[in-house]
């Protein structure tokens, strides 16, 4: 998964509010129960209606009576089927869905103002967020979007195309009533681009829609076809609600992985669920992450030198001289496997729980993982759960492998990332959308200080554990308001971490005060 998770390291603690999901669920179930009672009562009242509808004479037609009884039973069965379907999502411990053919709304008719081509940059989740932004821009500028090109030149050298990761036909059809998306430029425009060249630009990061209306849109009028060279963070976090909802629709409805990826992800989940609950650990203690960030906690001198050489060898990693100690103390480093184990124990996570590691190769291999395995022996990865033949079609494509981890992360009982990169942020937002599923968002600035105090004996275990739980009581994926810093978007809560415009309303409870 790589450098996609190394470009955004700082997370601000957010102000969270309580949300009584049990009360909401009960109120929904009460409504459903009332409807069921009324429907059944209505059907049963047919008995009373018989006295009004049926003649009392001895010669009444028995055939008609039997037909009425049969009709009553059919109505009751139909009502029962409706109720069962409406309760499908609440049956059992896993979601029950009734499969049906996808409905594709009719295309939106609008005056096409130009053609947008985009070249995504970064890893899977950075590109995913960028694609959502590009669709929203095309929608509100009345542009035709050409299916995005994916990054093939970054650190991971993944040659996957859009159609290799996402279901491209579903993507196009599911958004048909909002924006026109095509796989290739029309022949006339291809000839024009070959003749006149392709106008390309870098959109300004964290921009609002006014920038696109006033600065970017005139270029489509002039050139007809415009290519955006980068797609990461090209829209701000806080935009008009219709734009936000469009971003959500792309992210949570239109971007489906290919059937092959979906099926393999489901297979991994079935294996895990067959053995009980599981936690997904996004353990970012990987070589490229450590080299990029300059973090070296837990590494020996030769490893530090190897990481430094790697950082200097990659020209687009701009920061070269890094003080790893100060960076770690500022909470800007991924946890080591040992720090991760201590943190999990502090949260009282069951030592026997399955821990699925969603990451690439851990730097230092099994030797470095031994500290984590000593506390949590049931460590698994997709490579240990599946036979090599199952993974072979995806093995040389890091983004496709990351897609498998993404699916498993969504379904897990707990998701815990050890670094605040793109996968951590995008998965947290998606889990909120799926019903505020538990995601432990670590406050590494506080956590590292507590770990160091525990190690040096300033805190005993009980004090340390209580302090860790208290610091994270409101960082479990529950409803919250996005933190905003006008003019400082990098300090704000990321939209895709908390897409609050697309989530159920937050219930703010006022504190109880004594009556005077």
Secondary structure, 3 states (H helix, E strand, C coil): CHHHHHCCCCCCCCCECCCCHHHHHHHHHHHHHHHHHHHHHHHHCHHHHHHHHCCCCCCCCHHHHHHHHHHHHHHHHHHHHHHHHHCHHHCCCCCCCCCCCCCCCCCCCCCCCCEEEEECCCCHHHHHHHHHHHHHHHHHCCCEEECCECCCCCCCCCCCCHHHHECHHHHHHHCCCCCCEECCCCHHHHHHHHHHCCEEECCCCCECHHHHHHHHHHHHHHHCEEEECCCCCCECCCCCHHHHHHHHHHHHHHCCECHHHHHHHHHHHHHHHCCCCEEEEECCCEHHHHHHHCCCCCCCHHHHHHHHHHHHHCCCCCCCCCCHHHHHHCCCCCCCHHHHHHHHHHCCCCCCCEEEECCCCECCHHHHHHHHHHHCCCEECHHHHCCHHHHCCCCCCHHHHHHHHHHHHHHCCEEEECCCCHHHHHHHHHHHHCCCCCEEECCHHHHHHHHHHHHCCCCCHHHHHHHHHHHCCCCCCCCECCCCCCCCHHHCCCHHHCCHHHCCCCCCCCCCCCCC
